[in-house]
Amino acid sequence: MNRIIPIIIPAYEPDRQLVELVRELVDDEDLIVIVDDGSGSDYVSIFEECSNILGDKGIVLTHDMNKGKGTG
């Protein structure tokens, strides 16, 4: 049985390093989940670029407001 273990990346107000990290990971990983933890409109372009790089290998989830670590 082959199980997929996702890479989960929480992000709050990320810089371009997030985009570079996603570029590095996308070819080697089966599933990448990025969680925008309420970063706001100034960061939409970074998350959109990550989503475009991920294609069908991942997803970007967005919280409307910052919830912090450990909040459901």
PDB file of N, CA, C and O in Angstrom:
ATOM      1  N   MET A   1       0.847  -1.187   0.000  1.00  0.00           N
ATOM      2  CA  MET A   1       0.000   0.000   0.000  1.00  0.00           C
ATOM      3  C   MET A   1       0.888   1.244   0.000  1.00  0.00           C
ATOM      4  O   MET A   1       1.757   1.400   0.858  1.00  0.00           O
ATOM      5  N   ASN A   2       0.662   2.103  -0.951  1.00  0.00           N
ATOM      6  CA  ASN A   2       1.432   3.326  -1.077  1.00  0.00           C
ATOM      7  C   ASN A   2       0.639   4.480  -0.486  1.00  0.00           C
ATOM      8  O   ASN A   2      -0.405   4.856  -1.020  1.00  0.00           O
ATOM      9  N   ARG A   3       1.124   5.044   0.611  1.00  0.00           N
ATOM     10  CA  ARG A   3       0.413   6.149   1.262  1.00  0.00           C
ATOM     11  C   ARG A   3       1.051   7.472   0.892  1.00  0.00           C
ATOM     12  O   ARG A   3       2.273   7.588   0.793  1.00  0.00           O
ATOM     13  N   ILE A   4       0.209   8.460   0.692  1.00  0.00           N
ATOM     14  CA  ILE A   4       0.693   9.807   0.411  1.00  0.00           C
ATOM     15  C   ILE A   4       0.728  10.584   1.720  1.00  0.00           C
ATOM     16  O   ILE A   4      -0.276  10.685   2.426  1.00  0.00           O
ATOM     17  N   ILE A   5       1.878  11.120   2.027  1.00  0.00           N
ATOM     18  CA  ILE A   5       2.032  11.948   3.218  1.00  0.00           C
ATOM     19  C   ILE A   5       2.217  13.380   2.735  1.00  0.00           C
ATOM     20  O   ILE A   5       3.217  13.689   2.088  1.00  0.00           O
ATOM     21  N   PRO A   6       1.263  14.259   3.043  1.00  0.00           N
ATOM     22  CA  PRO A   6       1.355  15.627   2.530  1.00  0.00           C
ATOM     23  C   PRO A   6       2.415  16.448   3.263  1.00  0.00           C
ATOM     24  O   PRO A   6       2.710  16.217   4.436  1.00  0.00           O
ATOM     25  N   ILE A   7       2.967  17.398   2.547  1.00  0.00           N
ATOM     26  CA  ILE A   7       3.808  18.429   3.135  1.00  0.00           C
ATOM     27  C   ILE A   7       2.866  19.592   3.438  1.00  0.00           C
ATOM     28  O   ILE A   7       2.188  20.087   2.538  1.00  0.00           O
ATOM     29  N   ILE A   8       2.818  20.029   4.687  1.00  0.00           N
ATOM     30  CA  ILE A   8       1.942  21.133   5.084  1.00  0.00           C
ATOM     31  C   ILE A   8       2.813  22.317   5.473  1.00  0.00           C
ATOM     32  O   ILE A   8       3.679  22.211   6.341  1.00  0.00           O
ATOM     33  N   ILE A   9       2.569  23.451   4.813  1.00  0.00           N
ATOM     34  CA  ILE A   9       3.371  24.649   5.042  1.00  0.00           C
ATOM     35  C   ILE A   9       2.459  25.769   5.544  1.00  0.00           C
ATOM     36  O   ILE A   9       1.710  26.352   4.761  1.00  0.00           O
ATOM     37  N   PRO A  10       2.516  26.074   6.845  1.00  0.00           N
ATOM     38  CA  PRO A  10       1.770  27.230   7.345  1.00  0.00           C
ATOM     39  C   PRO A  10       2.536  28.508   6.984  1.00  0.00           C
ATOM     40  O   PRO A  10       3.763  28.541   7.074  1.00  0.00           O
ATOM     41  N   ALA A  11       1.827  29.544   6.582  1.00  0.00           N
ATOM     42  CA  ALA A  11       2.492  30.775   6.172  1.00  0.00           C
ATOM     43  C   ALA A  11       1.699  31.992   6.618  1.00  0.00           C
ATOM     44  O   ALA A  11       0.484  32.069   6.436  1.00  0.00           O
ATOM     45  N   TYR A  12       2.410  32.933   7.202  1.00  0.00           N
ATOM     46  CA  TYR A  12       1.806  34.212   7.590  1.00  0.00           C
ATOM     47  C   TYR A  12       2.728  35.315   7.082  1.00  0.00           C
ATOM     48  O   TYR A  12       3.878  35.427   7.507  1.00  0.00           O
ATOM     49  N   GLU A  13       2.209  36.121   6.171  1.00  0.00           N
ATOM     50  CA  GLU A  13       2.944  37.223   5.561  1.00  0.00           C
ATOM     51  C   GLU A  13       4.302  36.763   5.016  1.00  0.00           C
ATOM     52  O   GLU A  13       5.343  37.291   5.408  1.00  0.00           O
ATOM     53  N   PRO A  14       4.286  35.771   4.105  1.00  0.00           N
ATOM     54  CA  PRO A  14       5.540  35.234   3.577  1.00  0.00           C
ATOM     55  C   PRO A  14       6.204  36.170   2.574  1.00  0.00           C
ATOM     56  O   PRO A  14       5.576  37.070   2.016  1.00  0.00           O
ATOM     57  N   ASP A  15       7.496  35.926   2.366  1.00  0.00           N
ATOM     58  CA  ASP A  15       8.200  36.641   1.315  1.00  0.00           C
ATOM     59  C   ASP A  15       8.439  35.674   0.149  1.00  0.00           C
ATOM     60  O   ASP A  15       7.850  34.594   0.112  1.00  0.00           O
ATOM     61  N   ARG A  16       9.286  36.051  -0.786  1.00  0.00           N
ATOM     62  CA  ARG A  16       9.538  35.258  -1.985  1.00  0.00           C
ATOM     63  C   ARG A  16      10.171  33.900  -1.669  1.00  0.00           C
ATOM     64  O   ARG A  16      10.177  33.013  -2.523  1.00  0.00           O
ATOM     65  N   GLN A  17      10.694  33.728  -0.480  1.00  0.00           N
ATOM     66  CA  GLN A  17      11.283  32.441  -0.122  1.00  0.00           C
ATOM     67  C   GLN A  17      10.245  31.320  -0.166  1.00  0.00           C
ATOM     68  O   GLN A  17      10.592  30.173  -0.447  1.00  0.00           O
ATOM     69  N   LEU A  18       8.983  31.633   0.106  1.00  0.00           N
ATOM     70  CA  LEU A  18       7.935  30.619   0.023  1.00  0.00           C
ATOM     71  C   LEU A  18       7.805  30.116  -1.415  1.00  0.00           C
ATOM     72  O   LEU A  18       7.682  28.912  -1.642  1.00  0.00           O
ATOM     73  N   VAL A  19       7.829  31.016  -2.369  1.00  0.00           N
ATOM     74  CA  VAL A  19       7.734  30.637  -3.781  1.00  0.00           C
ATOM     75  C   VAL A  19       8.905  29.732  -4.148  1.00  0.00           C
ATOM     76  O   VAL A  19       8.716  28.714  -4.814  1.00  0.00           O
ATOM     77  N   GLU A  20      10.096  30.090  -3.724  1.00  0.00           N
ATOM     78  CA  GLU A  20      11.283  29.288  -4.036  1.00  0.00           C
ATOM     79  C   GLU A  20      11.209  27.913  -3.372  1.00  0.00           C
ATOM     80  O   GLU A  20      11.605  26.914  -3.972  1.00  0.00           O
ATOM     81  N   LEU A  21      10.710  27.857  -2.151  1.00  0.00           N
ATOM     82  CA  LEU A  21      10.549  26.576  -1.464  1.00  0.00           C
ATOM     83  C   LEU A  21       9.581  25.671  -2.227  1.00  0.00           C
ATOM     84  O   LEU A  21       9.847  24.482  -2.405  1.00  0.00           O
ATOM     85  N   VAL A  22       8.469  26.229  -2.673  1.00  0.00           N
ATOM     86  CA  VAL A  22       7.483  25.453  -3.420  1.00  0.00           C
ATOM     87  C   VAL A  22       8.098  24.938  -4.727  1.00  0.00           C
ATOM     88  O   VAL A  22       7.867  23.790  -5.108  1.00  0.00           O
ATOM     89  N   ARG A  23       8.872  25.773  -5.408  1.00  0.00           N
ATOM     90  CA  ARG A  23       9.554  25.340  -6.643  1.00  0.00           C
ATOM     91  C   ARG A  23      10.476  24.143  -6.372  1.00  0.00           C
ATOM     92  O   ARG A  23      10.546  23.212  -7.175  1.00  0.00           O
ATOM     93  N   GLU A  24      11.170  24.177  -5.248  1.00  0.00           N
ATOM     94  CA  GLU A  24      12.097  23.100  -4.897  1.00  0.00           C
ATOM     95  C   GLU A  24      11.365  21.800  -4.552  1.00  0.00           C
ATOM     96  O   GLU A  24      11.839  20.711  -4.877  1.00  0.00           O
ATOM     97  N   LEU A  25      10.219  21.920  -3.899  1.00  0.00           N
ATOM     98  CA  LEU A  25       9.504  20.744  -3.409  1.00  0.00           C
ATOM     99  C   LEU A  25       8.592  20.079  -4.435  1.00  0.00           C
ATOM    100  O   LEU A  25       8.383  18.867  -4.381  1.00  0.00           O
ATOM    101  N   VAL A  26       8.055  20.844  -5.350  1.00  0.00           N
ATOM    102  CA  VAL A  26       6.947  20.361  -6.182  1.00  0.00           C
ATOM    103  C   VAL A  26       7.296  19.119  -7.019  1.00  0.00           C
ATOM    104  O   VAL A  26       6.432  18.269  -7.237  1.00  0.00           O
ATOM    105  N   ASP A  27       8.511  19.004  -7.478  1.00  0.00           N
ATOM    106  CA  ASP A  27       8.859  17.854  -8.316  1.00  0.00           C
ATOM    107  C   ASP A  27       9.049  16.572  -7.514  1.00  0.00           C
ATOM    108  O   ASP A  27       8.906  15.476  -8.056  1.00  0.00           O
ATOM    109  N   ASP A  28       9.367  16.699  -6.234  1.00  0.00           N
ATOM    110  CA  ASP A  28       9.683  15.524  -5.416  1.00  0.00           C
ATOM    111  C   ASP A  28       8.558  15.068  -4.491  1.00  0.00           C
ATOM    112  O   ASP A  28       8.629  13.972  -3.934  1.00  0.00           O
ATOM    113  N   GLU A  29       7.540  15.876  -4.320  1.00  0.00           N
ATOM    114  CA  GLU A  29       6.477  15.555  -3.370  1.00  0.00           C
ATOM    115  C   GLU A  29       5.164  15.277  -4.103  1.00  0.00           C
ATOM    116  O   GLU A  29       4.909  15.809  -5.184  1.00  0.00           O
ATOM    117  N   ASP A  30       4.335  14.426  -3.483  1.00  0.00           N
ATOM    118  CA  ASP A  30       3.046  14.068  -4.087  1.00  0.00           C
ATOM    119  C   ASP A  30       1.941  15.061  -3.768  1.00  0.00           C
ATOM    120  O   ASP A  30       1.047  15.277  -4.586  1.00  0.00           O
ATOM    121  N   LEU A  31       1.992  15.669  -2.585  1.00  0.00           N
ATOM    122  CA  LEU A  31       0.929  16.573  -2.163  1.00  0.00           C
ATOM    123  C   LEU A  31       1.499  17.638  -1.231  1.00  0.00           C
ATOM    124  O   LEU A  31       2.141  17.321  -0.230  1.00  0.00           O
ATOM    125  N   ILE A  32       1.258  18.896  -1.571  1.00  0.00           N
ATOM    126  CA  ILE A  32       1.714  20.024  -0.766  1.00  0.00           C
ATOM    127  C   ILE A  32       0.503  20.883  -0.438  1.00  0.00           C
ATOM    128  O   ILE A  32      -0.256  21.271  -1.327  1.00  0.00           O
ATOM    129  N   VAL A  33       0.330  21.174   0.842  1.00  0.00           N
ATOM    130  CA  VAL A  33      -0.760  22.029   1.303  1.00  0.00           C
ATOM    131  C   VAL A  33      -0.135  23.271   1.937  1.00  0.00           C
ATOM    132  O   VAL A  33       0.645  23.172   2.884  1.00  0.00           O
ATOM    133  N   ILE A  34      -0.487  24.436   1.402  1.00  0.00           N
ATOM    134  CA  ILE A  34      -0.023  25.699   1.965  1.00  0.00           C
ATOM    135  C   ILE A  34      -1.216  26.346   2.647  1.00  0.00           C
ATOM    136  O   ILE A  34      -2.295  26.447   2.064  1.00  0.00           O
ATOM    137  N   VAL A  35      -1.021  26.781   3.878  1.00  0.00           N
ATOM    138  CA  VAL A  35      -2.094  27.441   4.622  1.00  0.00           C
ATOM    139  C   VAL A  35      -1.723  28.908   4.811  1.00  0.00           C
ATOM    140  O   VAL A  35      -0.795  29.239   5.550  1.00  0.00           O
ATOM    141  N   ASP A  36      -2.467  29.784   4.127  1.00  0.00           N
ATOM    142  CA  ASP A  36      -2.326  31.223   4.305  1.00  0.00           C
ATOM    143  C   ASP A  36      -3.099  31.563   5.574  1.00  0.00           C
ATOM    144  O   ASP A  36      -4.329  31.535   5.592  1.00  0.00           O
ATOM    145  N   ASP A  37      -2.369  31.882   6.621  1.00  0.00           N
ATOM    146  CA  ASP A  37      -2.997  32.113   7.926  1.00  0.00           C
ATOM    147  C   ASP A  37      -3.372  33.579   8.124  1.00  0.00           C
ATOM    148  O   ASP A  37      -2.934  34.226   9.076  1.00  0.00           O
ATOM    149  N   GLY A  38      -4.197  34.092   7.198  1.00  0.00           N
ATOM    150  CA  GLY A  38      -4.713  35.443   7.336  1.00  0.00           C
ATOM    151  C   GLY A  38      -3.722  36.529   6.979  1.00  0.00           C
ATOM    152  O   GLY A  38      -3.702  37.586   7.611  1.00  0.00           O
ATOM    153  N   SER A  39      -2.896  36.282   5.971  1.00  0.00           N
ATOM    154  CA  SER A  39      -1.842  37.235   5.612  1.00  0.00           C
ATOM    155  C   SER A  39      -2.369  38.544   5.040  1.00  0.00           C
ATOM    156  O   SER A  39      -1.702  39.573   5.152  1.00  0.00           O
ATOM    157  N   GLY A  40      -3.537  38.529   4.436  1.00  0.00           N
ATOM    158  CA  GLY A  40      -4.118  39.753   3.897  1.00  0.00           C
ATOM    159  C   GLY A  40      -3.829  39.962   2.424  1.00  0.00           C
ATOM    160  O   GLY A  40      -3.091  39.198   1.802  1.00  0.00           O
ATOM    161  N   SER A  41      -4.419  41.002   1.882  1.00  0.00           N
ATOM    162  CA  SER A  41      -4.398  41.251   0.441  1.00  0.00           C
ATOM    163  C   SER A  41      -3.011  41.571  -0.105  1.00  0.00           C
ATOM    164  O   SER A  41      -2.770  41.367  -1.295  1.00  0.00           O
ATOM    165  N   ASP A  42      -2.097  42.062   0.717  1.00  0.00           N
ATOM    166  CA  ASP A  42      -0.754  42.374   0.243  1.00  0.00           C
ATOM    167  C   ASP A  42       0.016  41.124  -0.179  1.00  0.00           C
ATOM    168  O   ASP A  42       1.034  41.233  -0.864  1.00  0.00           O
ATOM    169  N   TYR A  43      -0.445  39.958   0.213  1.00  0.00           N
ATOM    170  CA  TYR A  43       0.288  38.708  -0.026  1.00  0.00           C
ATOM    171  C   TYR A  43      -0.417  37.778  -1.012  1.00  0.00           C
ATOM    172  O   TYR A  43       0.053  36.668  -1.261  1.00  0.00           O
ATOM    173  N   VAL A  44      -1.527  38.221  -1.565  1.00  0.00           N
ATOM    174  CA  VAL A  44      -2.304  37.387  -2.485  1.00  0.00           C
ATOM    175  C   VAL A  44      -1.445  36.923  -3.654  1.00  0.00           C
ATOM    176  O   VAL A  44      -1.533  35.761  -4.051  1.00  0.00           O
ATOM    177  N   SER A  45      -0.624  37.795  -4.209  1.00  0.00           N
ATOM    178  CA  SER A  45       0.163  37.430  -5.391  1.00  0.00           C
ATOM    179  C   SER A  45       1.154  36.304  -5.077  1.00  0.00           C
ATOM    180  O   SER A  45       1.391  35.447  -5.928  1.00  0.00           O
ATOM    181  N   ILE A  46       1.721  36.288  -3.904  1.00  0.00           N
ATOM    182  CA  ILE A  46       2.643  35.213  -3.524  1.00  0.00           C
ATOM    183  C   ILE A  46       1.903  33.884  -3.460  1.00  0.00           C
ATOM    184  O   ILE A  46       2.386  32.878  -3.980  1.00  0.00           O
ATOM    185  N   PHE A  47       0.735  33.874  -2.827  1.00  0.00           N
ATOM    186  CA  PHE A  47      -0.032  32.631  -2.727  1.00  0.00           C
ATOM    187  C   PHE A  47      -0.563  32.179  -4.090  1.00  0.00           C
ATOM    188  O   PHE A  47      -0.631  30.979  -4.355  1.00  0.00           O
ATOM    189  N   GLU A  48      -0.939  33.122  -4.953  1.00  0.00           N
ATOM    190  CA  GLU A  48      -1.392  32.765  -6.303  1.00  0.00           C
ATOM    191  C   GLU A  48      -0.253  32.145  -7.106  1.00  0.00           C
ATOM    192  O   GLU A  48      -0.460  31.175  -7.835  1.00  0.00           O
ATOM    193  N   GLU A  49       0.939  32.698  -6.974  1.00  0.00           N
ATOM    194  CA  GLU A  49       2.092  32.144  -7.676  1.00  0.00           C
ATOM    195  C   GLU A  49       2.391  30.729  -7.184  1.00  0.00           C
ATOM    196  O   GLU A  49       2.686  29.836  -7.978  1.00  0.00           O
ATOM    197  N   CYS A  50       2.311  30.533  -5.870  1.00  0.00           N
ATOM    198  CA  CYS A  50       2.510  29.193  -5.315  1.00  0.00           C
ATOM    199  C   CYS A  50       1.464  28.226  -5.859  1.00  0.00           C
ATOM    200  O   CYS A  50       1.791  27.096  -6.221  1.00  0.00           O
ATOM    201  N   SER A  51       0.230  28.657  -5.916  1.00  0.00           N
ATOM    202  CA  SER A  51      -0.843  27.814  -6.427  1.00  0.00           C
ATOM    203  C   SER A  51      -0.589  27.431  -7.877  1.00  0.00           C
ATOM    204  O   SER A  51      -0.811  26.283  -8.262  1.00  0.00           O
ATOM    205  N   ASN A  52      -0.128  28.374  -8.681  1.00  0.00           N
ATOM    206  CA  ASN A  52       0.176  28.096 -10.086  1.00  0.00           C
ATOM    207  C   ASN A  52       1.306  27.085 -10.219  1.00  0.00           C
ATOM    208  O   ASN A  52       1.260  26.210 -11.085  1.00  0.00           O
ATOM    209  N   ILE A  53       2.316  27.199  -9.372  1.00  0.00           N
ATOM    210  CA  ILE A  53       3.442  26.258  -9.402  1.00  0.00           C
ATOM    211  C   ILE A  53       2.971  24.865  -8.993  1.00  0.00           C
ATOM    212  O   ILE A  53       3.383  23.868  -9.585  1.00  0.00           O
ATOM    213  N   LEU A  54       2.116  24.799  -7.987  1.00  0.00           N
ATOM    214  CA  LEU A  54       1.639  23.507  -7.485  1.00  0.00           C
ATOM    215  C   LEU A  54       0.800  22.757  -8.510  1.00  0.00           C
ATOM    216  O   LEU A  54       0.907  21.536  -8.623  1.00  0.00           O
ATOM    217  N   GLY A  55      -0.018  23.462  -9.245  1.00  0.00           N
ATOM    218  CA  GLY A  55      -0.912  22.798 -10.186  1.00  0.00           C
ATOM    219  C   GLY A  55      -1.771  21.774  -9.465  1.00  0.00           C
ATOM    220  O   GLY A  55      -2.409  22.086  -8.459  1.00  0.00           O
ATOM    221  N   ASP A  56      -1.787  20.540  -9.984  1.00  0.00           N
ATOM    222  CA  ASP A  56      -2.620  19.504  -9.360  1.00  0.00           C
ATOM    223  C   ASP A  56      -1.893  18.744  -8.251  1.00  0.00           C
ATOM    224  O   ASP A  56      -2.400  17.741  -7.748  1.00  0.00           O
ATOM    225  N   LYS A  57      -0.706  19.222  -7.870  1.00  0.00           N
ATOM    226  CA  LYS A  57       0.065  18.557  -6.809  1.00  0.00           C
ATOM    227  C   LYS A  57      -0.142  19.201  -5.442  1.00  0.00           C
ATOM    228  O   LYS A  57       0.506  18.811  -4.470  1.00  0.00           O
ATOM    229  N   GLY A  58      -1.038  20.181  -5.359  1.00  0.00           N
ATOM    230  CA  GLY A  58      -1.235  20.822  -4.068  1.00  0.00           C
ATOM    231  C   GLY A  58      -2.387  21.798  -4.068  1.00  0.00           C
ATOM    232  O   GLY A  58      -3.117  21.952  -5.047  1.00  0.00           O
ATOM    233  N   ILE A  59      -2.519  22.448  -2.934  1.00  0.00           N
ATOM    234  CA  ILE A  59      -3.620  23.389  -2.733  1.00  0.00           C
ATOM    235  C   ILE A  59      -3.157  24.483  -1.770  1.00  0.00           C
ATOM    236  O   ILE A  59      -2.306  24.258  -0.910  1.00  0.00           O
ATOM    237  N   VAL A  60      -3.735  25.661  -1.937  1.00  0.00           N
ATOM    238  CA  VAL A  60      -3.523  26.757  -1.002  1.00  0.00           C
ATOM    239  C   VAL A  60      -4.847  27.004  -0.286  1.00  0.00           C
ATOM    240  O   VAL A  60      -5.856  27.317  -0.918  1.00  0.00           O
ATOM    241  N   LEU A  61      -4.834  26.862   1.018  1.00  0.00           N
ATOM    242  CA  LEU A  61      -6.005  27.151   1.850  1.00  0.00           C
ATOM    243  C   LEU A  61      -5.800  28.518   2.491  1.00  0.00           C
ATOM    244  O   LEU A  61      -4.673  28.888   2.820  1.00  0.00           O
ATOM    245  N   THR A  62      -6.891  29.271   2.672  1.00  0.00           N
ATOM    246  CA  THR A  62      -6.761  30.629   3.206  1.00  0.00           C
ATOM    247  C   THR A  62      -7.695  30.848   4.385  1.00  0.00           C
ATOM    248  O   THR A  62      -8.899  30.612   4.294  1.00  0.00           O
ATOM    249  N   HIS A  63      -7.120  31.305   5.496  1.00  0.00           N
ATOM    250  CA  HIS A  63      -7.921  31.767   6.629  1.00  0.00           C
ATOM    251  C   HIS A  63      -8.150  33.272   6.441  1.00  0.00           C
ATOM    252  O   HIS A  63      -7.244  33.997   6.032  1.00  0.00           O
ATOM    253  N   ASP A  64      -9.354  33.726   6.738  1.00  0.00           N
ATOM    254  CA  ASP A  64      -9.661  35.155   6.619  1.00  0.00           C
ATOM    255  C   ASP A  64      -8.878  35.997   7.619  1.00  0.00           C
ATOM    256  O   ASP A  64      -8.535  37.148   7.352  1.00  0.00           O
ATOM    257  N   MET A  65      -8.606  35.403   8.769  1.00  0.00           N
ATOM    258  CA  MET A  65      -7.842  36.131   9.792  1.00  0.00           C
ATOM    259  C   MET A  65      -6.793  35.192  10.386  1.00  0.00           C
ATOM    260  O   MET A  65      -6.932  33.970  10.323  1.00  0.00           O
ATOM    261  N   ASN A  66      -5.759  35.768  10.954  1.00  0.00           N
ATOM    262  CA  ASN A  66      -4.680  34.972  11.543  1.00  0.00           C
ATOM    263  C   ASN A  66      -5.219  34.191  12.725  1.00  0.00           C
ATOM    264  O   ASN A  66      -5.787  34.754  13.661  1.00  0.00           O
ATOM    265  N   LYS A  67      -5.027  32.869  12.661  1.00  0.00           N
ATOM    266  CA  LYS A  67      -5.522  31.994  13.724  1.00  0.00           C
ATOM    267  C   LYS A  67      -4.383  31.418  14.557  1.00  0.00           C
ATOM    268  O   LYS A  67      -4.608  30.926  15.663  1.00  0.00           O
ATOM    269  N   GLY A  68      -3.182  31.477  14.039  1.00  0.00           N
ATOM    270  CA  GLY A  68      -2.035  30.981  14.786  1.00  0.00           C
ATOM    271  C   GLY A  68      -1.941  29.470  14.812  1.00  0.00           C
ATOM    272  O   GLY A  68      -2.848  28.762  14.373  1.00  0.00           O
ATOM    273  N   LYS A  69      -0.856  29.007  15.321  1.00  0.00           N
ATOM    274  CA  LYS A  69      -0.559  27.571  15.401  1.00  0.00           C
ATOM    275  C   LYS A  69      -1.535  26.866  16.329  1.00  0.00           C
ATOM    276  O   LYS A  69      -1.843  27.344  17.421  1.00  0.00           O
ATOM    277  N   GLY A  70      -2.008  25.725  15.869  1.00  0.00           N
ATOM    278  CA  GLY A  70      -2.839  24.873  16.713  1.00  0.00           C
ATOM    279  C   GLY A  70      -4.330  25.181  16.718  1.00  0.00           C
ATOM    280  O   GLY A  70      -5.100  24.524  17.418  1.00  0.00           O
ATOM    281  N   THR A  71      -4.738  26.177  15.939  1.00  0.00           N
ATOM    282  CA  THR A  71      -6.159  26.506  15.880  1.00  0.00           C
ATOM    283  C   THR A  71      -6.791  25.788  14.713  1.00  0.00           C
ATOM    284  O   THR A  71      -6.216  25.749  13.625  1.00  0.00           O
ATOM    285  N   GLY A  72      -7.983  25.208  14.921  1.00  0.00           N
ATOM    286  CA  GLY A  72      -8.661  24.454  13.854  1.00  0.00           C
ATOM    287  C   GLY A  72      -9.416  25.283  12.904  1.00  0.00           C
ATOM    288  O   GLY A  72     -10.022  24.756  11.971  1.00  0.00           O
TER     289      GLY A  72
END
